[in-house]
Amino acid sequence: MRGSPWIENTRSHDAARSAAESLGAFLAVCAVGLLAGLITAQVRLHLGLPGHKALFVMAPVIAARLVFRSAAGATGGMVAAALASLAAGGQMIGASAHLPIAALAGCLIDAVIGLAERRRLAAHWTIVLTGLAGAAANLVFLGERLLTPLFQSHSLLGLSGLDLRLLSYPVFGLIAGLLGAGIAEVVRRRAEPGNVTSPRQ
């Protein structure tokens, strides 16, 4: 059939370009995760608030995941952050055994964001769901912490130990999710063609 080879070549070219774009988006989110992990490994805020590092790791990874629209971006970004933190001697993830925990947290975020994207939810619902995903993802890290025999003692508002962690981890995860999704929405709106100011004629 005349024209079929051209159609097949076009489809192959489109598939290759789509694959390259997907890989590029994934690597971009991983790069953000690496940078976040390196920065987090060196930051010592001494807030006495367990789980607060989600603001520095999870928020930028979530923002990059939403901006670049990589289906597995959060998973790759969280693992990249874990590897970077581990390599830099950070305390957020102290051993290679924690890498599956980071992957699980990232998968959870990817699943929720993917659902929002497939359903084409409004921006405010996507932000809310991403915030809840962040809270759940940080609870995954809390679960890992509870398996650690030694941990620092914290106290806030009359809460200490496990009580404080059960409060602070989901709260910081929620804030990280909302912040990351909010940043992504701002970036998207600014990138829309209609929001580019055209020069005066």
Backbone hydrogen bonds in HBPLUS format (Angstrom, degrees):
<---DONOR---> <-ACCEPTOR-->    atom                        ^
c    i                          cat <-CA-CA->   ^        H-A-AA   ^      H-
h    n   atom  resd res      DA  || num        DHA   H-A  angle D-A-AA Bond
n    s   type  num  typ     dist DA aas  dist angle  dist       angle   num
A0004-SER N   A0001-MET O   3.23 MM   3  5.81 165.6  2.25 131.7 135.1     1
A0007-ILE N   A0003-GLY O   3.06 MM   4  6.33 153.7  2.13 150.6 158.4     2
A0008-GLU N   A0004-SER O   2.87 MM   4  6.12 162.9  1.90 161.0 165.3     3
A0009-ASN N   A0005-PRO O   2.93 MM   4  6.09 157.7  1.98 145.9 152.0     4
A0010-THR N   A0006-TRP O   2.92 MM   4  6.11 151.6  2.01 142.1 150.3     5
A0011-ARG N   A0007-ILE O   2.92 MM   4  6.19 156.6  1.97 148.9 155.0     6
A0012-SER N   A0008-GLU O   2.91 MM   4  6.13 158.1  1.95 148.3 154.4     7
A0013-HIS N   A0009-ASN O   2.86 MM   4  6.03 155.1  1.93 144.8 151.9     8
A0014-ASP N   A0010-THR O   2.88 MM   4  6.11 157.2  1.94 147.9 154.1     9
A0015-ALA N   A0011-ARG O   2.88 MM   4  6.06 156.5  1.93 147.4 153.9    10
A0016-ALA N   A0012-SER O   2.92 MM   4  6.09 158.6  1.96 145.9 151.7    11
A0017-ARG N   A0013-HIS O   2.92 MM   4  6.11 155.8  1.98 145.7 152.7    12
A0018-SER N   A0014-ASP O   2.86 MM   4  6.04 156.3  1.92 145.9 152.6    13
A0019-ALA N   A0015-ALA O   2.91 MM   4  6.12 157.2  1.96 147.4 153.6    14
A0020-ALA N   A0016-ALA O   2.95 MM   4  6.14 155.6  2.01 144.5 151.3    15
A0021-GLU N   A0017-ARG O   2.90 MM   4  6.12 154.7  1.97 147.0 153.9    16
A0022-SER N   A0018-SER O   2.93 MM   4  6.15 156.4  1.98 146.9 153.3    17
A0023-LEU N   A0019-ALA O   2.94 MM   4  6.14 160.0  1.98 148.3 153.7    18
A0024-GLY N   A0020-ALA O   2.88 MM   4  6.04 157.5  1.93 145.2 151.9    19
A0025-ALA N   A0021-GLU O   2.91 MM   4  6.12 155.7  1.97 146.8 152.9    20
A0026-PHE N   A0022-SER O   2.97 MM   4  6.18 160.3  2.01 147.6 153.0    21
A0027-LEU N   A0023-LEU O   2.90 MM   4  6.12 165.9  1.92 154.1 157.6    22
A0028-ALA N   A0024-GLY O   2.95 MM   4  6.08 144.8  2.07 140.8 150.7    23
A0029-VAL N   A0025-ALA O   3.11 MM   4  6.43 156.6  2.17 149.6 154.2    24
A0030-CYS N   A0026-PHE O   2.99 MM   4  6.28 157.0  2.05 148.3 155.4    25
A0031-ALA N   A0027-LEU O   2.87 MM   4  6.06 148.2  1.97 142.5 150.8    26
A0032-VAL N   A0028-ALA O   3.11 MM   4  6.44 152.1  2.19 143.4 150.2    27
A0033-GLY N   A0029-VAL O   2.92 MM   4  6.25 155.0  1.98 147.7 155.1    28
A0034-LEU N   A0030-CYS O   2.83 MM   4  6.13 155.6  1.88 150.8 157.0    29
A0035-LEU N   A0031-ALA O   3.04 MM   4  6.27 165.5  2.06 149.7 152.8    30
A0036-ALA N   A0032-VAL O   2.89 MM   4  6.10 161.6  1.92 150.4 156.0    31
A0037-GLY N   A0033-GLY O   2.83 MM   4  5.99 157.3  1.88 150.6 156.9    32
A0038-LEU N   A0034-LEU O   2.96 MM   4  6.19 157.8  2.01 150.6 156.2    33
A0039-ILE N   A0035-LEU O   2.98 MM   4  6.20 162.7  2.01 151.7 156.3    34
A0040-THR N   A0036-ALA O   2.89 MM   4  5.99 163.6  1.92 149.1 154.2    35
A0041-ALA N   A0037-GLY O   3.00 MM   4  6.09 148.3  2.10 142.0 149.9    36
A0042-GLN N   A0039-ILE O   3.05 MM   3  5.38 141.8  2.20 104.4 115.2    37
A0043-VAL N   A0039-ILE O   3.07 MM   4  6.25 124.8  2.39 143.3 158.7    38
A0043-VAL N   A0040-THR O   3.30 MM   3  5.09 141.1  2.46  92.8 103.4    39
A0052-HIS N   A0049-LEU O   3.40 MM   3  6.07 151.5  2.49 142.2 141.0    40
A0054-ALA N   A0051-GLY O   3.30 MM   3  6.11 169.0  2.31 119.6 122.8    41
A0055-LEU N   A0052-HIS O   3.06 MM   3  5.93 159.4  2.10 122.7 126.8    42
A0056-PHE N   A0053-LYS O   2.99 MM   3  5.27 136.3  2.18 103.7 115.1    43
A0057-VAL N   A0053-LYS O   3.05 MM   4  6.32 137.8  2.23 148.6 161.1    44
A0058-MET N   A0054-ALA O   2.82 MM   4  4.88 122.3  2.16 117.9 134.9    45
A0059-ALA N   A0054-ALA O   3.25 MM   5  6.74 149.6  2.35 162.4 169.3    46
A0061-VAL N   A0057-VAL O   3.33 MM   4  6.41 158.5  2.38 146.3 152.6    47
A0062-ILE N   A0058-MET O   2.84 MM   4  5.97 163.2  1.87 158.3 162.7    48
A0063-ALA N   A0059-ALA O   2.96 MM   4  6.15 162.6  1.99 152.7 157.7    49
A0064-ALA N   A0060-PRO O   2.94 MM   4  6.10 162.1  1.98 146.1 150.7    50
A0065-ARG N   A0061-VAL O   2.84 MM   4  6.03 155.0  1.90 146.7 154.4    51
A0066-LEU N   A0062-ILE O   3.01 MM   4  6.24 156.4  2.06 151.2 156.0    52
A0067-VAL N   A0063-ALA O   2.95 MM   4  6.13 156.2  2.00 149.1 156.3    53
A0068-PHE N   A0064-ALA O   2.90 MM   4  5.88 173.8  1.90 154.3 156.4    54
A0069-ARG N   A0065-ARG O   2.93 MM   4  5.51 122.3  2.27 126.6 140.0    55
A0073-GLY N   A0070-SER O   3.04 MM   3  4.74 166.9  2.06 107.3 109.3    56
A0076-GLY N   A0072-ALA O   3.07 MM   4  6.35 170.0  2.08 158.4 160.9    57
A0077-GLY N   A0073-GLY O   2.71 MM   4  5.82 159.3  1.75 153.3 160.4    58
A0078-MET N   A0074-ALA O   2.88 MM   4  5.91 161.1  1.92 145.9 150.1    59
A0079-VAL N   A0075-THR O   3.09 MM   4  6.23 160.9  2.13 148.5 153.9    60
A0080-ALA N   A0076-GLY O   2.85 MM   4  5.96 157.0  1.91 145.9 153.1    61
A0081-ALA N   A0077-GLY O   2.91 MM   4  6.09 153.7  1.98 143.0 150.2    62
A0082-ALA N   A0078-MET O   2.96 MM   4  6.16 151.7  2.04 141.0 148.7    63
A0083-LEU N   A0079-VAL O   2.88 MM   4  6.16 159.8  1.92 152.8 157.7    64
A0084-ALA N   A0080-ALA O   2.91 MM   4  6.10 162.1  1.94 149.6 154.7    65
A0085-SER N   A0081-ALA O   2.88 MM   4  6.01 160.7  1.92 147.0 152.6    66
A0086-LEU N   A0082-ALA O   2.88 MM   4  6.01 156.5  1.93 146.2 153.1    67
A0087-ALA N   A0083-LEU O   2.86 MM   4  6.03 160.9  1.89 149.3 154.6    68
A0088-ALA N   A0084-ALA O   2.94 MM   4  6.08 144.9  2.06 142.7 152.2    69
A0090-GLY N   A0085-SER O   2.62 MM   5  4.76 156.0  1.68 160.9 154.8    70
A0089-GLY N   A0086-LEU O   3.14 MM   3  5.12 158.3  2.19 101.1 107.3    71
A0098-HIS N   A0095-ALA O   2.94 MM   3  5.69 163.9  1.96 121.9 127.0    72
A0099-LEU N   A0096-SER O   3.13 MM   3  5.49 161.7  2.17 110.3 116.0    73
A0101-ILE N   A0098-HIS O   2.97 MM   3  5.19 124.9  2.28 102.6 117.5    74
A0102-ALA N   A0098-HIS O   3.13 MM   4  6.59 153.2  2.21 152.8 160.2    75
A0103-ALA N   A0099-LEU O   2.94 MM   4  6.25 157.5  1.99 153.5 160.3    76
A0104-LEU N   A0100-PRO O   2.83 MM   4  6.02 154.6  1.90 144.4 151.0    77
A0105-ALA N   A0101-ILE O   2.96 MM   4  6.22 160.6  2.00 150.6 155.4    78
A0106-GLY N   A0102-ALA O   2.94 MM   4  6.16 158.9  1.99 146.9 153.0    79
A0107-CYS N   A0103-ALA O   2.82 MM   4  6.04 155.9  1.87 149.4 156.3    80
A0108-LEU N   A0104-LEU O   3.04 MM   4  6.25 153.9  2.11 146.4 152.7    81
A0109-ILE N   A0105-ALA O   3.16 MM   4  6.48 158.3  2.21 146.3 151.5    82
A0110-ASP N   A0106-GLY O   2.86 MM   4  6.12 164.7  1.89 154.9 159.4    83
A0111-ALA N   A0107-CYS O   2.86 MM   4  6.01 155.6  1.92 147.8 154.2    84
A0112-VAL N   A0108-LEU O   3.14 MM   4  6.40 161.1  2.17 149.1 152.9    85
A0113-ILE N   A0109-ILE O   2.95 MM   4  6.13 174.6  1.95 159.7 161.5    86
A0114-GLY N   A0110-ASP O   2.75 MM   4  5.71 155.6  1.81 144.2 152.4    87
A0115-LEU N   A0111-ALA O   3.00 MM   4  6.15 150.5  2.09 139.3 146.8    88
A0116-ALA N   A0112-VAL O   3.03 MM   4  6.36 158.8  2.08 149.2 154.6    89
A0117-GLU N   A0113-ILE O   2.88 MM   4  6.17 152.7  1.96 150.8 158.6    90
A0118-ARG N   A0114-GLY O   2.89 MM   4  6.11 159.4  1.93 149.9 155.3    91
A0119-ARG N   A0115-LEU O   2.95 MM   4  6.11 156.0  2.01 149.1 155.6    92
A0120-ARG N   A0116-ALA O   3.00 MM   4  5.91 110.5  2.50 128.5 144.5    93
A0121-LEU N   A0116-ALA O   3.09 MM   5  5.43 166.7  2.10 154.3 158.1    94
A0120-ARG N   A0117-GLU O   3.13 MM   3  4.87 145.2  2.26  92.6 103.1    95
A0125-TRP N   A0122-ALA O   3.11 MM   3  5.45 123.3  2.44 105.4 119.2    96
A0126-THR N   A0122-ALA O   3.00 MM   4  6.30 158.0  2.05 156.4 163.5    97
A0127-ILE N   A0123-ALA O   2.93 MM   4  6.18 155.1  1.99 150.8 157.3    98
A0128-VAL N   A0124-HIS O   3.06 MM   4  6.25 157.8  2.11 140.0 145.7    99
A0129-LEU N   A0125-TRP O   2.89 MM   4  6.07 172.1  1.90 154.9 156.9   100
A0130-THR N   A0126-THR O   2.89 MM   4  5.96 154.1  1.96 143.8 151.6   101
A0131-GLY N   A0127-ILE O   2.92 MM   4  6.13 148.2  2.02 143.4 152.1   102
A0132-LEU N   A0128-VAL O   3.05 MM   4  6.42 156.5  2.10 150.6 156.3   103
A0133-ALA N   A0129-LEU O   2.86 MM   4  6.14 150.1  1.95 144.5 153.6   104
A0134-GLY N   A0130-THR O   2.86 MM   4  6.09 148.7  1.95 144.2 152.4   105
A0135-ALA N   A0131-GLY O   3.02 MM   4  6.37 151.5  2.11 145.8 153.1   106
A0136-ALA N   A0132-LEU O   3.00 MM   4  6.28 160.7  2.04 148.7 153.4   107
A0137-ALA N   A0133-ALA O   2.81 MM   4  5.98 156.3  1.87 147.4 154.7   108
A0138-ASN N   A0134-GLY O   2.94 MM   4  6.13 155.7  2.00 147.0 152.7   109
A0139-LEU N   A0135-ALA O   3.11 MM   4  6.34 139.4  2.28 138.0 149.0   110
A0139-LEU N   A0136-ALA O   3.15 MM   3  5.03 123.9  2.48  91.1 105.7   111
A0140-VAL N   A0136-ALA O   3.13 MM   4  6.52 132.9  2.36 138.7 150.9   112
A0140-VAL N   A0137-ALA O   3.07 MM   3  5.09 130.9  2.32  93.9 107.3   113
A0142-LEU N   A0138-ASN O   2.99 MM   4  6.36 145.0  2.12 137.8 148.2   114
A0143-GLY N   A0139-LEU O   2.87 MM   4  6.15 151.5  1.95 144.8 151.5   115
A0144-GLU N   A0140-VAL O   3.21 MM   4  6.59 147.8  2.32 140.9 148.7   116
A0145-ARG N   A0141-PHE O   2.95 MM   4  6.28 152.7  2.02 145.5 153.5   117
A0145-ARG N   A0142-LEU O   2.99 MM   3  4.87 110.0  2.49  91.2 108.4   118
A0146-LEU N   A0142-LEU O   2.89 MM   4  6.19 151.3  1.97 155.0 162.2   119
A0147-LEU N   A0144-GLU O   3.07 MM   3  5.30 143.5  2.21 101.5 112.4   120
A0148-THR N   A0145-ARG O   2.91 MM   3  5.16 155.9  1.97 107.5 115.5   121
A0156-LEU N   A0159-LEU O   2.82 MM   3  5.19 154.6  1.89 144.9 153.5   122
A0159-LEU N   A0156-LEU O   2.76 MM   3  5.19 162.3  1.79 120.9 125.8   123
A0165-ARG N   A0161-GLY O   3.15 MM   4  6.41 161.3  2.18 150.6 156.3   124
A0166-LEU N   A0162-LEU O   2.88 MM   4  6.05 159.5  1.92 156.6 161.2   125
A0167-LEU N   A0164-LEU O   3.10 MM   3  5.19 137.9  2.28  98.3 110.4   126
A0168-SER N   A0164-LEU O   2.73 MM   4  5.92 177.2  1.73 165.8 166.1   127
A0169-TYR N   A0165-ARG O   3.07 MM   4  5.65 164.5  2.10 139.9 144.9   128
A0171-VAL N   A0167-LEU O   3.29 MM   4  6.31 153.4  2.36 143.8 151.7   129
A0172-PHE N   A0168-SER O   2.89 MM   4  5.97 171.4  1.90 156.2 158.1   130
A0173-GLY N   A0169-TYR O   2.94 MM   4  6.06 153.8  2.01 148.0 156.3   131
A0174-LEU N   A0170-PRO O   2.78 MM   4  5.89 153.3  1.85 143.3 150.4   132
A0175-ILE N   A0171-VAL O   2.95 MM   4  6.23 164.2  1.97 151.4 155.3   133
A0176-ALA N   A0172-PHE O   2.89 MM   4  6.01 158.4  1.93 143.8 150.2   134
A0177-GLY N   A0173-GLY O   2.91 MM   4  6.11 157.8  1.96 148.1 153.6   135
A0178-LEU N   A0174-LEU O   2.93 MM   4  6.16 167.9  1.95 156.4 159.5   136
A0179-LEU N   A0175-ILE O   2.79 MM   4  5.88 160.7  1.83 150.2 156.4   137
A0180-GLY N   A0176-ALA O   2.86 MM   4  5.95 167.1  1.88 148.5 152.4   138
A0181-ALA N   A0177-GLY O   3.00 MM   4  6.07 167.4  2.01 148.6 152.5   139
A0182-GLY N   A0178-LEU O   2.84 MM   4  5.87 151.5  1.92 142.2 151.1   140
A0183-ILE N   A0179-LEU O   2.91 MM   4  6.09 161.0  1.95 152.4 156.8   141
A0184-ALA N   A0180-GLY O   3.02 MM   4  6.23 161.0  2.06 146.7 152.1   142
A0185-GLU N   A0181-ALA O   2.98 MM   4  6.20 152.9  2.05 144.9 151.9   143
A0186-VAL N   A0182-GLY O   3.05 MM   4  6.34 155.7  2.11 148.3 154.4   144
A0187-VAL N   A0183-ILE O   2.94 MM   4  6.23 162.3  1.98 154.2 159.0   145
A0188-ARG N   A0184-ALA O   2.91 MM   4  6.11 158.9  1.95 149.0 154.8   146
A0189-ARG N   A0185-GLU O   2.98 MM   4  6.15 162.0  2.01 147.8 152.5   147
A0190-ARG N   A0186-VAL O   3.00 MM   4  6.21 157.3  2.05 149.2 155.3   148
A0191-ALA N   A0187-VAL O   3.01 MM   4  6.15 135.8  2.21 139.6 151.7   149
A0191-ALA N   A0188-ARG O   3.08 MM   3  5.03 126.3  2.38  92.4 106.9   150
A0192-GLU N   A0189-ARG O   3.34 MM   3  5.31 151.4  2.42  96.9 104.9   151
A0195-ASN N   A0192-GLU O   2.89 MM   3  5.50 153.7  1.96 118.2 126.6   152
A0196-VAL N   A0193-PRO O   3.18 MM   3  5.48 166.8  2.20 111.9 115.6   153
